[in-house]
Amino acid sequence: MVTIRRGFFWAACAAASFPLLAGCGILNTGTGSTPTLMSVGSEAFGPTILPAAFTCHAGKAVVTPPVDWSGAPADTKSFALVVDDASAPISPYIYWIVYNISPASSDIEQGLLPPGARQAPNSAGTAKYDPPCPRGSAHKYRFTVYALSSMLSLPAGASLSDAWEAIAAASIDYGRISVTANP
């Protein structure tokens, strides 16, 4: 009985680690080239602060944050954005996945989705921005933009893990900004 539980535990850890490593750009099944690390930022963030307007503390007035990037490889065919909580007790907790962003784009505007872009389910199970809601102590949130070697062919209703695996498989570069939000 203990062996089964240990085996299950390690299998569960391995399964949980794959999307984490893939999503972070550590495990890349794409082209195999070394990432150059793109630049990612936001005019709305302080140097390291996620304003309350983009968290649950904004109430019903919450909007999606603006994010911009530069330095993508010339062979980029699309972009994807993944927002997760680096401080979550069971990491990663995903707040937002946007994919099939045009290679001609260099940003996501506040409150808008780029034309043609799609959203995948977040950890709450909804395909939209789930505003972070830090409680107790400050949390660090990562906004990671991936340059992809293709547009993603995900079926309607694709799962969070399907989206993450597709992003990992097509990733040729990435950049990240980490910001902190207070309770």
Secondary structure, DSSP 8 states (H G I E B T S, - for coil): -HHHHHHHHHHHHHHHHHHHHHHTTSS--SS-------EEE-TTS-SSB--GGGSGGGGGG-----EEEE---TT--EEEEEEEETT-SSS-EEEEEEEEE-TT--EE-TT---TT-EEE--TTS-SS-------SS-EEEEEEEEEESS-----TT--HHHHHHHHHHHEEEEEEEEEEE--
